[in-house]
Amino acid sequence: MVRYKQVSDIAKIMKNVEQVRNIGTLAHVDHGKTTTSDSLLMGAGILSPKVAGQALALDYVEIEQLRQMTVKAANVSLYHEWEGKPYVINLVDTPGHIDFTSHVTRSLRMMDGGIVVVDAVEGVMTQTETVVRQALAEYVRPLLYINKVDRLIKELRLEPREIQQRFIEIVKEFNALIDLYADKEFRDKWKVDFAKGQVAFGSALHKWGLTVPIAMKKGVKFDYIVDAYMHDEKDKLAQDFPLYVALLDMVVEHIPNPREAQKYRVPKLWKGDLNSEIGKAMLECDPDGPTVVAVSKINIDPHAGHVATGRVFSGTVREGEEVYLLNAKDTARVLQVGIYMGPYREKIEEVSAGNIVAMLGLDKARAGETVVDSKYKDVMMPFEHLAYVAEPVVTVAIEPKKSGDLPKLVDALRKLAIEDPTLKVYINQETGEYLLSGVGTLHLEITLWDLKQRTGIDIVTSPPIVRYRETIREKGQVFEGKSPNKHNKLYFYAEPLNEETIKLMQEGKVFADQDWRERAQILREYAGWDTDEARNIWDIDENFNIIVNKTSGLQYLREVKDTIIQGFRWTMEAGPLAQEPVRGVKVVLVDAVLHEDPAHRGPAQIMPATKNSIMATLLSGKPTLLEPILKVDVKVPSQQVSGVLTVLNRHRGKIISMEEKGMVMRVLAELPVSESFNIADELREATQGRAFFAYEFYKWAPVPSSQLEQIALAIRERKGLPKKLPTIEDFVGP
């Protein structure tokens, strides 16, 4: 029953921003984040010491317990006393596996600081680098916790002096990342220092941890810890030096409170006017200002419906308040306000600025939504777009065993896609297939498991397929697209977008519903666009294609504009080569002849005319397929490196770099996703199980031209399309 007392205690302290900290755990997969969080929960009295470390309490989704791995980000508010003062620490436990990196991206919006957990043996890995880079991009201050020190003592049998040497190496690598990725103003300020207590070390499994200041205060030397392991007295270590004290002390002392953090984070995350009433309230983290919440995740609770979790940047969220969702362009009412205690959502009266809130009633909100008090809906600007590092590139076709279960399946898929923005659900109208795309095979495996749990439907799935993208290599010619009734003609040409433009869209700096003046200026300055074209962008789709209107003074064009945009989106979903989505293309409308009678220029006439003209110009622009490429990072003992190179060469891998560190070789390589499905087993076999490897989505690259036709025909065959590549005449007849 302790919990309820805590909720009321926590609610009181939350009002005093100086005593609040928002943090998360960040790390490479299997470095021990969730086990570390268990220790923190134990310290707050939420878990019993007996099960902490094995409970994995924040992995409350059943499969997380089964797979011993975190797949969703979980939240909890903890109570901690430091130097005689009570603090509330809002903790977000995030996943480390690359397939779930989008959860990390979304969670960072809520945090001001992160505990980066690093395995003492493996050191800084690819994914450690990715999460540190993501954290610094969101202005989240990283602190370091070196976990699994027991492995250095028991597995590697290192002497105390060698252990200290290992720590120094890890801190050096960690600070090098901060040097590389942090903005100038934080580069030196945020590097971690042993002496200042910004690095903790310990073993989450055995629940002990120290920082140098605590060790000095208690007079502990390394020999004492090594001895305790030799004599199997690790329980005594946990009693004398509890891990949660070391970590939470470090957090309270070195992570800024929300008010300090928002002073530099708001200008980075929000491009509105900082001198406006809302701007000042957010900079000050003012509980009496207008309500502003950045939503970073949506869960669908079977009993309560949509639960939106987010960070309150200004004002106070109360039950019954009317708010406006900027991206959904919709008004909603907050039906209930709560805070998280792990898997439990505790209802409270109100949550003020600087804290993390759970809200019911915002059914149209999605991750990345900006929620504001309705009175300010016309003056508020949304927060910066969340830029995800990974794209959904692996697909399975799914269908229910019983056809009667189809509506239930579609509904469940829709809900899953709301909770996880990196999941894409496609319905192929022509083949009737339901396609589910995720970041990797594991992402899909977990999703399908989740689907079965929620619906109880038996599902048949195909082996994983890689989704390609289509694009063109040069500017296409202008073609006339006629409507079926021959009364309307549209003229388009297409050309590839430059890398700078695609990068601006990927980073969320250029997007569809942006103010056109601002967008035109960014494209002109950073991507070399012509002023007229940049001002006349009609739409941008989710695969980074842009449609531009270059006509002037055409009759009736305004009335069919929306239909042409719909036709553009429909065409770009399935390109001419193999009906894969088109990516990175600019489509330009140069002329049109439209019938004066609206009855003769409806969607059934305009959409096919749009499609035929665009398909023909794409075919004239040297079309090709793009395949997704992974960046693979392999660490392997030097004598085993030839095995790694053989496997990579066999799978069209390209070596980016190789460097030797002591006895270990680090190989970085590019590898097509289509070649990656069994690579883990082959690497283990080739190195007698001694290779550590990790991967992340790297880029899209054209398939080798010698294989283009073969791959395109194979995809067409799989989709049941005619087994020959289309020609321009197929779309624009004589």
N, C-alpha and C positions, 0 to 999 in steps of 0.2 A: 504493500500500500504506500510505500515511500514516494512512488511516482507522483502522486497528486500534490503532495506537499512541494515537490520540486517544481512542478509546473507553475504553481502560484509564486514561488520564490523567483523562478526564472523570469516570469512575466514582469515582476517588479523591477528587477535589475535591467531588463531589456530597455527600459525607458531612459536609462542613463548611458548615452552613447559611449562615454569614455570607458565604460566597463563592458563593452561588447567587442568581440573579435569574430570575423568571418573567415574561416579557413577551409582548406580541403587537403586531402592526401592525393599526391600525384606520383606515378611511378611506372616503370616498365612492368610488364605482366610477370606475376610470380615473385616480385621482390618483397611482398609482405605488407601491402597497404592495409588490407582488411583486417589482418591479424593485428596490425598496429592499432587500427581503430578500435578493435575489441578491448585492448588495454585501456584506451581512453574511456570507453563506456564503463569499464570496470571501476575506473577511478571516480566516475560520476555516480557510481552506485546503481547503474542500470543493469549490469551483468554481474553474476556472482564470480568471484575470483576462480572458482573451480573450473568453470567452462570457458573463461576468457582465453582467447588464443585458439580454441578449437571451435567456439560457438559461431564465429564469423557472423556476428549478429546483424551487420549491415547487409550481408548477402541474404536478404530475407526472401528473395525469389527462390523457389525451391531448387531450380536448376543450378543456381549459384552455389548452393550447398553441395549438390551432387558433383559439380565439376570443380569445386574448390576454386572458384574464380568469379570475379565481379563482372556483371554485364550491364548493370544499370547504376546510375549514380544515386546514393542514398543520403538522407540528411538526418542530423540529430542536433539538438541543442544541449550543451553540457554546462555544468556548474563547476567552477574551479576557484579556489582561493589562492591569491598570490600576495605575499607581504601583507597578510591580514585583511585583504580587501576581496570581496566576491566579484567574480567575472562570469559573463555568459559567453560560451564559445560555440558558435554555430558551425558545425562540422559537416562537410560534404565528402563522402567516400566515393572516389571515381574509379572507373575501370582502367586497367593498364594495357589490355590487349588492343592492338592497332584496329581491329574490326569495330571496336566500340569507342574510337577516339572522338566521335561526335558528341558523346555524353560529356567528355572532358571539356570540349569547346563550350558547351552550354553551361556547365557548372562554373567555369571560370568567371562568368559574368557576376555570379553571386559572391565570389570570394575577394578578400583583400590580400590574402597571403596563402601560401601553399607549403605543406611539409612534403618535400620530395624524398621519397623512400628509395634508398639504393642498396642493393645486395652487396655486402662487403667483399664477396668473392668475385661476382660478375662485374661490379663497378658500373660506370655510366654506360648504358646501352642505347641503341637507336631510339627506343620509345622514351627513354629518360630525356633524350635530347629533344624529341618532338614535344613532350609536355612542358619542358622548361621554355622552349621557344613559344608555345601557345600562351603560357602564363605571362611571359614578359610582354607579349604583344597586347595582352589585356591589362597591363600594368599591375600584375599580381606579384607580390614580393615572395620569392622562394627562400625557404630555409632547408637545411639538409639534415636528414636522419639516416645514418649508416646502420642498416639492419643486419641480422644474421651474423653477428660477430662470433657466435658460438661455432660457426663453420670454420672460421680462421683458426680457432683453437683446436677443435676436434678433428676436422677433416684435413686441414693443411698443416696442423701441428706447428703453428708459427710461434716464435718467441715473442715476449712483450714488445721488444724493440722493433721486430719486423711488423707486428700489428700496427704500431704507431706509424711506421713507414707507409704501410698500405693506406691508412687513413689520410695521410698527407697527400698521397697520389690522387685519391678520390676527390679530396677537396680541391686539388689543383685542376682536375678535369672539370669539376662542377663550376668553379670560378671562370674557367676558360669559356664555358657555355654562356655565362652571364656577360663576359667580355664581348662575345660574338653577337649575342641577340638583344641585349638590353639597350634602351635609348640612352643617349649621352648622360642625361641628368641622373640616371640611376646606376650607371655602369660601375662606378667605384663604391657608391653608397651601399649597394645591395650584395656585394661580394661577401661570402660568409667567412667568419673568423672563429677559429677554435676558442681563442682566449676570451672572446666576448660572449661565448655561450650561444653562438648561432649554428653550431653543429652538435647534434646529439648522436650517441652511438649506443648500441645495445642489442637485445634479442627480443623481438616481439613475441616469439613463441614461448620464451621463458620469462617474459614480463618484466625484465629489468632494463634500465637505461640510465645514462649519465650524460652530463655536459661537463666541459672542463671546469667551469666555476663551481658546479655541485661537487665534483670530485675533489677539488681543492678544499672546499669548505669541510668536506667530510674526511679529508685526508686519505683518499683511496688511491692506490697505485695499480697499474695494470697487472702486476704479479699477483695481486690479491684476486683478481677476476679469473686469471688463468688457473690459480690454485683451486678456487671454488669449483671450477669445472672438473679439475683432476680428481677432486674429492667428492664429486657429485653433490655439491651444496648449492645448486642453482636456485633452489627455493629461497634460500637465505638472501641471495642477491636480489630476488624479487621483493622480499620484505624490506631490505635495507635501502634499495635504490629503485623504487617503482618507476617503470617506464613513463606512466602518464604524468608523473610530476615533472620529469625532465622535459617532456615534450610540451606540456601545457605552460610550464614556466617560460620556456623558450618563446612560445607563441605570444603570451601576454606581454612579454618584455620587448619582442622585436617586430611583431606584426602591428601595423598602425591601426588605431581604432577607426570605425567607419567615417567619422568626420574628417580626420586627417587624410584618409585614403581618398575620399571623394573629391578633395581639393585638387588632386592631380588626375584622378581616374575619370571624373565627369568630362573635362575638356577632351579626353582621349576617346571616350565612348559615345559622346553626344555632340553633334555639330551645331546645336541651336545657339541662340544668343545668351551668353553667360551673364549679361547684365539685365536680362529680363527677370520678372518675378520668379518664374520657374527655375531659371538658370541659377539665380542666387540661392534659392531654397535648396537646390540639389548640392551646390558647392558647400553649403553650410550644414547639409544633412539635417534640415530643419523639420522637427516633428509637427510643427504648426503650419508648415507650408502646404501648397497644393499636393495632393496625393500623386505620386509617380512610382510605378512598379515596373521593373524589367523582368518579364517572365522568362525563365530559362528551361522549365520542363513541364510537360503535361502528362499526368497519369490518368488512366480511366479506371475508376474504382467501381466494381460491379454494383455496390450499394449506393455510393454517393454521386456517381457520374464523373464529369471532368474535374480533376483537381489541378489547379494551376499553381506552380511553385515559383517564387521569384524573390528578387531583392527589392526592398522598399528604399528608393533613393531620396524620397522627400515625403513629408506628410505622414498621416497615420491611417492605416487601413482598418475600417470598422465594418461590422455587419450591416447590411442594408444600404450601404453607400452606392450611389449611382456612378459608374465609371464608363470611360470610352476606350475602345480598343482601336488604336491607330491603324494597324495593318488590316484588321478585319473590317474597319470602317463601320463599327457597330457599337451600340450602347448596351451595357449589361449591368446587372445589380449583383453586388457581392452577397451571397446568401449565408456564407459562414467563413469565419477566419480561424486559422489554427497554426500551431507550430509542430515541428516534427520531433518525436522521440523515437528515432529508428523507425520500426515498422508501424508505430502508432502515430496517429494524427490527433493531437490534443486540441480541443476547441478552447479558444480564449476570446476575451472581449475585443481586443485590438492589438495591432502590431505596428510599432512606430518606426520612423526612418532609421536606416542602418541595420535592420534585421532581415531575416528570411521568413517569408510568410507562405502559408498554404491557403488558397482561396477556392471556394466552391461557387458555381454560378456563372463562370466565364466560359460558356461552352464553345464560343467561336475562337478563343485564344489558342495560339500555337506557340511553340518554342521561338523566342526572339521577338515576341509581341511587346509593345509598349502600352502600359495601362495608365490612364491619367484621369483625374477628376473631370467629370463631364463638362464642368463650367469652362475648362481650359482646352477643350478639344480643338478649337480653331487656332490656338497659338502654340500648341505643343508640337515638337518635331520628334519623330521616332529615334530610338537609339540606333547606333551603327548596326548594319547587318551582321549576323553571325557568319563568319567565313569558315566552312568546314574543310579540314585538310584532306579527307577521304571522299571518294565518290563511289556510288553503288555500281560495281562493274561485274559482279557475278550474279547469274540469274538461274532460278529453277522454274520449270513449268509445274503448276500444281492443279489438281482437280480432286473433288471429293469422290470417294468410292461410290456413294449413293448420289445420283444426280439431284435428288430432292433437297440435299444439304447445301446446294449452291448459294441460295440467298443468305443463309446464315454465315457461310464462309466469306462471302464478299463483305458482309457487314463487319466481321471480325478483322478482316484484312484492312478495311478502312480505318478501324480504330487503332490498329498497330502502327499504321503509317502516320497517324496523328501523334502518337507517343514518340516515334522515332523518325525524325525528318530524313535520315539517310536511308530509309527503306522506301523503295518505290514499287508501286503496284501498277502493272500495265494490263490492259485487256486487249489482246490482239483481235480486232473486229473480224478480220478475214479468216483466221484459223480458229477463233473461239477459245484460244488458250489464255489462261490466267498466268501472268508472269510476275514473279516476285524477285526484285533485285536488291542485293545487299552489298556491303563493303567487301565481304570475303565469305569463304565457305562456312566458317564458324558462326559468323553473324547470322547466316541463313539457318544453320542448324538450330541455334538457340531460338530464333524466331518461330520456326516450325514447331519446336517443342512447346513454346508458349501458346501457339495457336491451338495445338491439340489439347493443352490443359484448359484453355478457356472455353473451347467449343465442344470438346469430346468427339469431334468429327474425325473419321478415318480419312487420311489424305494420301493420295498417290503423288509422288514427285518424280521429276525426271532427274538424270544426273546433272550436276551444275554445268551451265553453259556460260561462256563469256559473251557479254554484250559488246559489240563493236560500235564505233561511231562512223558516220560518213562525212567526208568533207571534200573540198575541191582544192586543186593546187594552183589554178590560175583563173583570171577573169573570164567568165562565160560570155557568149553573145546574147543579144536581145532577141527574145522569141515572142511571137504573138500567141496568147492563149485565148481560144474562142469559147464562149459559153455554149452549152448543148443546143440552145435555140438560135445560135449564130447572130444574135442581136448585140452582144457585148464582146469587146476585145480588150485584153489587158496585155501590157508589154513590160516584161521584167528582164533584168540581167542580175547575175550573182557574182560575187568575188570573195576570196578568202579574207577574213579579218586579220589584222596584224597581231603579233604576240602581245603588244602593249595593251590593246583593247581587251583581249581575252583575259589578261591578267587583272585589269581593272574590274571586270565583271566577277572574276573568281574571288577577288578580295572584297566584293560587296561595295565597291566605290561607285560603280555604275549599275543601275538596275531599272526595271520597267517603270514603276510608278514614282520615279524621282522627278523633282522639279526640272522642267526641260532646259531652263536657262543654266542651272547649275551643272546639269549633265553635259550640255554642249561645251561649257567652259572646260570641264575636266578632260573631255575627249580631245578638245583642241590643244590644250596645254601638254597633256601627258601621252597622247596617242597620235598626234599629228593629223587630226581630222580637219576636213574642210568645214568652214563655219556653217554654210547652208545645209550641208548634209547632217551635221551634228544637231542642228536645230529642228530638222524635220524627221527625227526618228519617231516612228509610230509605235513600235513595240520591241521588246526583247524577250525571248522565250527562255526556258530553264536550261537549255543546252547551249546557251551563249550564241544564239543567232539574232541578228538585228534586221528589222525591215525599215527602209527609208523611203520617203515619198519625194521624188525629184520633179514631180509635175507642177504646173502652175495654172491656175484659172480654169480648171476642168469642171464642166457642168456635172452635177449630181455626184461628184466624188465623195463629198462629205457624207451623203446618205449611205454609201456602201462601204465607207472606211472600216467599220467594225466587222463587216462580213469578209473583207479582204484580209484583215488581221487574223480572223478565225481560219481562213483558208491557208494563210502563211503558217500558222501553228500546226494545222492538220498535216500540211505537206512536210514540215520539218520533223515530224515525229517518225516518219518512215521514208528514208531517202531512196533514190532510184536503184542503186546497185543491189541492195539486199534488204531493203525495208528496215534498216537500222536507223536510229535517230541521227539527224544531221547536226554537226557541231562546228561552231566558229566560222559561220558564213554570213556575209552581208547581202541581203536581197534588196534590190532597188527597183521601185516602180517608176518607169520613165514616161509612160503615156497610157491613155485609156480612152475607149470609145464606149459610151454607156447609153442604153436605151432610155428615152424620156419617160416611158411609162413604168412606174415602180413595180407593177405586176410582172414585167419582163426582166427585172434585174434583182430578183430575190436570191437568197443563199443558194438555192439549187442551181442557179445559173452562174453566180459570181465565184463560188468556191471551186468548182471544177476548172473554170477559166484560170484562176490563180494557180491552182496545182499544176495544170499542164504547162503553163509558161515557165514556172519555177523549175519543174522537173527537167524540162528541155535545156534550160540554161545551165543547170547543175551538170548534166551529161556533157555539155560542151566545154566545161571548165576543168577537164582532166580529173574526174572524180576518183577518190581513193578511200580505203577503209583505214580508220585509226584503231589501234589496239591499246588497251590499258597496260602500262608498264609498272612493275613494282621496283622499289629500291631495296635490295637485299643486303643485310649486314651480317657477315659471318665472322665469328671469333673462333679460332681453331689453333691447337698446338702446331708449331712450325712444321714438324715432320709429317703432319697429316694434310698439309695445304694442297698437295697435288690432287688428292681425292676430291676436294671441294672444286678445284678448277675443272676437273674432268666432268663432274656433274653439271656445272654451270654451262660449259661449252656444249654439252649434249642437248641442253634446253634453250639454245639461242641466247644465252646470257652474255652480257658485255661487261667486262671488268672496268669499274670506274677508277678504283685506286686500291693499293695494297700497302699496309704499313706494319712494321714489326714493333711490338712492345714487349720487351723481355722475351719470354718463351712463346708468346702468343702472336699469331698473325691475324690482322683484321682485314678482311676482304670486303670491299663495297662493290656491288654489281647491279646492273639493270637486268630485269628478267620479265618477259611477257607473262601476264596473268594466265594465259591459256597454257603455259608450260609449267605452271607452279603447283598443280594439284597434288602430285605425289612426291614433290621435291624433298619434303621433310624426311621421309623414310629413306630416300636415296642418299641424302647427306649423312644421315646417321650411319647407314651401312658403309659409305665410303670413308668414314672417319672413325670407325668403331665407336660410334656414339659420343665422340668428343667435341663435336661442333656445336656451339651455341649459335642459333641464328634467329634473326628477326627481320620483318619486312614492313614497308609502308607504301601506300599508293604514291607513285612518283610523277607520272605524266601520261599523256596520250601521244602515241607516235605512229606514223604511217607504217602499214605492214610492208614487208619487203615486196618490191614490185613484181618479182618473179612469182610470188605466191598469191598476188591480189585476186586474179580471176578464180583460181582454185578455191580460195577461202570464200569468196562471194558466192560461187555456185554451191558450195557445201551448205552455206547458211540458207540459200534459197530452197535447196532440196529439203532441209530440215523443216522449213516453214510451209512446205507444200506449194511453193511458187513455181512458175515455169522454169525449166532448167537452162535458160539462156539469158544473158544479160540484155536489158532493154536498150532500145536505140532511141534517138531523138524523135524519129518518125512515129514511134509508139505514142508520143504525147502531143506532138503538133503535126497532124497529117498534112498532106499536100494541099 
